[in-house]
């Protein structure tokens, strides 16, 4: 895995500076995979690589701060969605609902089926095609 680009590192550092109390210590370290980390605590196995960062003279524009906060919120949301349990690969057998003659209901049912097989990035798991029927959107 590649280290973060310098701009991202600066933004992350700025975010840490903004969120860190005045007396807190912030550390930077690169793990065995080459990934750069920042934090106020360092994992035990990374103690030798960590370097304390001086945040006294860090000056961050309000725009950079807002961008960093927004990016952190997006990353947190993405991490939480990855942490939620995935749908079972073999759903429990449920009797198929009788086909309705309403195209919009059929479309919505199809979308609900596919949604069970969505990955965090929006792509579909392979078993979606085996367990769901694609229905064209009647409104579009």
Buried (B, 14 or more C-beta within 10 A) or exposed (E): EEBBEEEEBBBBBBBBBBBBEEEEEBBBBBBEEEEBBBBEEBEEEBEEBBEEBEBEEBEBEEEBBEBBBEBBEEEEEEEEEEEEEEBEEEEEEEEEEEEEEEEEBBBEBBEEBBEBBBEBEEEBBEBBEEBBEEBEEEEE
